[in-house]
Amino acid sequence: MAESERFSGKLIHPRVVGVAAALLIAPVATDLIYTETLRYEWNNFSIWLLTAGLILAAVAGLAFLADMTRRRVPAIAWDRFGGFTLAALLSLLNAFIHSRDAYTAVVPDGVALSVVAAVILVYLGWRGWSLRAVSRSGPTGATKFPSHSPEVHS
């Protein structure tokens, strides 16, 4: 089997990672609303979002293993993997903090952990949700992208 054939095919994990990340970013909003209104249902929304995001993060890990076993991922981007893992662990800690009662469940630790995890996820998500290492090609080592500029004919 040729190298290009072995790594072809759709990756499963980026779709699941993206949804999990969205659910783990959303508690920033619900925590901030809680700090302004002190209405307890916003704390409940935060813990529900964190729980759903953590469940989907576990599913994303399984999807990543499936992509690895199907040999769709030639190399792992370890820095991105570590960043996503750190965000998931911070969110797990945040879920335990949100399980406390009332004000101490959110302020100040819950809000801080929500913001830190969200910043990590937004930074990592800026380049996409895949954990596959980008292959470098070309003489300078830069990734080649197709040119979309109009060709000039003389």
N, C-alpha and C positions, 0 to 999 in steps of 0.2 A: 504494500500500500504506500503510495507516495505521501510525502510529508504534508503537502497541501490538502490532500484528501483526508488524511487522518485528523486534522484540526479544523476541518470544515464543519458546518452545521450550526444550528442556533444554540446559543448558550441559554441555560435555564436560569441560573442564579441571578443575573443582573436584574431581571424583572422582579424577583422576590425581594432582593436587597433594596431596590428602590421603594417598594411599598413599605417594607419594614422601616426604612429610614424615615419616610414621611410620617409614620406613626410615632417614631421616637423623637422627631423634631416638634411635633404638634404640642407636647406638654409645655413648651415655652409659653405658648399663647394662653393655655388654660391656667397655668401657674400665675402668669401676670394678671389675668382677669381675677383670679382668686385673691391676689394681694390687694387689688383695688376694691373688690366687693365684699370679701370675707364670706361669700356664700359657699357652703360646704360642697355643693354639687360640683363645683369646678375642681375641687380636689378629687372627687370621684371620677370625673372625666379624665383627669391626668393619670390616675392609676389604671383606668381602663385602657387608655392609649398606650401607656408603658407596657402593660401586660400583653396587649395585642401585638405591639411592636416586637417584644421579646420572643413571643411565640413565632412570629414570622421570621425573626432573625435566626431562630433555630431551624426553621424550615429552609431558609436561605443557605444555612450551613450544610444541610443535607443535599440541597440542590447543587451546591458547589462540589460536594463529594461525588454526586452523580456525574457532573460535568468532567471531573477529574478521572473517574473510572471509565468514562466513554472516550477518554483521550481528546477532549475538545479544548483543553487548556494546556498548551505546551509548557508554560512556565507561570509560576505564581508571582504576582506583584506583592512581595512580602511587606512593603511599607504600607500599602493600602489594606492588606489583610490585617496587619497590626492595628491600623487606625480604626477599621470597622469593629475589630474585636474590643479595642479600648472603649469605643462608644457604647457597645453592647454591655460591657461590664459596668460602665458608669451608669447606664440606664437601669441595670439590675440593682445596683446600690440605691439608685434613685427610687425604684419601686419599693424597696424595703423602707426607705425614709418616708415615702408617701403613705405607707401603711400605718403610720403613727396617727394620733388624734389631732384634729383641728389645725391650729395655726402653726405648730411646730412641724407638721408634716410637709409644709410648703416653704415657710420662711425661716431662715435664709437658705438652708442647705438644699432643699428641693429645687428652688429656683436656680440656684447656682449650678447644680448638676444638670438640670435641663438645658441651661444655656451652654455649658461646656460641651455636652454631648451633641447638641444641635450645631454648634460651630464646627466641630470635628466632622459631622456628617455632611454639612453643606460644603465644606472645603473639599472633602473627598468626592462628593457627588458632582462637583463642578465638572469633572472629567469623565463622568459616567459611573455606572454601578458595577462594572466588571472587575473581577480580581485577576484577570489574565494580564500577564506582563505584556507590554507593548514591544513588539519586535522592532528593532532599529535596522534600517537598511540604507544603503547609499554610502558614498565615500566619506561623508562627514559624520555618519552615524545618526543623522536626523531622519525622522520618519518621513517617508515620501507621501505627499497628498496630491491627488489629481488637481491639475490647474483648471480653474473655471473662468479664467480671464479670456476675453475674446482674442483670437489670433489676429495678428496684423499681417496683411499680405501686401507686398509691394508691387 
